[in-house]
Amino acid sequence: MLYGLAHSEDLRKLYAQATLSDADVQTAIAILEDVGAKDFALEQERYFFDSSLAALDDAHPTDSGRETLMALINRLFKRSY
């Protein structure tokens, strides 16, 4: 949403409304798609996933610690909404 607000005046105007209709919500979704907000979010997710794996490797945890941390990383990054 923040990416979309930063990249679309139309979305900022829409978001400033006191209430949103179903049509407004659909318009907001379309605007977010048009400005590439989902792609940006997925790129950020990949960056932080890769950074997490690199940090885990650098920490040299025990086998059981690595397994636990890998489960956490996977749970955080492989969820869907």
LINCORCOR-V876384 format. One record per helix or strand of 2 or more residues. SS is the DSSP state (helix for helix, strand for strand). FROM is the first residue (numbers start at 1). LEN is the number of residues. Records with the same first field share a line. If there is no record, write none. Layout:
SS->FROM-LEN  FROM-LEN
//
This chain:
helix->2-6  9-7  22-13  37-23  63-15
//
